[in-house]
Amino acid sequence: MMPAFFLSDLAETPHAMTTLLAIDAATEACSVALLRDGEIREDFRLLPRAHTRFLLPMVDEMLSSSGLTLAQLDALAFTAGPGSFTGLRVAIATVQGLAFAADLPVLPVSTLASMAQHYLDTEQPVDGSLLMPILDARMDELYVGRYRCRQGVVEAQRDDALLAPEAVGELDEVAVGLGEGWQYAQRFAASAPAVVDMSVVPRAASALTLALQDYLAGKLLAAEQAQPLYLRDSVAWKKS
């Protein structure tokens, strides 16, 4: 399968010299993205049950095609969850291995936040819009997030949660529903918003936008602190 690349110009900003690599493997999609010289380049692929085979080669290809080595990165970002247990474990193992090899700090990002950021980046909704990304958690449960658009970056309105479909409420303010979890909307306690895009999945490129904010704020973790956010098992990462 051929990789799909795109470039996103972040313009001339004080962080233009920051170089970050991000990894996402939380769903059936798999992506690697690089922030360099104010631009984001991404390799995004749909790889059901093939993350283990493709993820590390995708990282190698991204770095080599950009003329970079691991040691030239400032940090590694990753979507920490919630999401597929298998995919998250693959991503964490990859990130930890790379971070230990090059003595790099890591930056965890919520998969649901990445979904909301991707919609903000691509569709540019009105500032202040409330986005609600939902992933199917299986076992008749959903991973649910609420994110507000604020000057080009999404902000969490509450912690990501694991809920039964009937427990998803308070939709009056929601402008857009995102993700496969909205297939259960008929069981929600309130009516779905007018705009729902079930095709949205976590993306490494969008995770980079959020990771950059944490990098500039100094919210970095050591490689051994890279942990998945499962929600169901009450396993979570905390930022230093």
Disulfide bonds with the S-S distance in Angstrom:
none
